Amino acid sequence: MNEVQNSNLKGLQSLSLYNIAFTVTDLEKSISWYADILNFILINKQDFEIPTGKAEVAMLEGAGIKLELLKFPNAKRIEELFAPAPMHLIPIGNKAIVFQVDDIKTTSTELEAKGAKFVWREQYIAADKMLCTMIEDIDGNKINIVQKDTTI
């Protein structure tokens, strides 16, 4: 569909991804991690008031998406959501942010050089159809990176 046709779409026909959001324990460290490991850039940062105090938000951009990092007072970690893979799939809720690359071996080597924490490296999943590497950010949020020519 070309740009002119897209501009005429209304309602749910115009639905598109705006951003992905994570709550984090340390906003500054998370901004640095996403910049250092995945080459995201900070585009905006601000504070706002909520009933329990001051919250902080940072909007980052990279890999063709916007990533919103949120820091809330009295945030609570639900351990079941951060279980080791594949047990993290059992609780209902968000599982991982998933990116794709042309060459997972080169990407894994680059991530290793940057000090990324691997869940697994260059492993086939989805009935041995998807080759991927999974890492975790500093809060344990899972980030899966799949090789394009193996996606289903």
ABEGO torsion letter per residue (X at the ends): XBAAAAAABBEAAABBBABBBBBBABAAAAAAAAAAAAGBBBABBBBBBBAAEBBBBBBBBEGGBBBBBBBBBGBBBBAAAABBOAAAAABBEBABBBBBBABAAAAAAAAAAAGBBBABBGBBBGGGABBBBBBBBAAGBBBBBBBAAABX
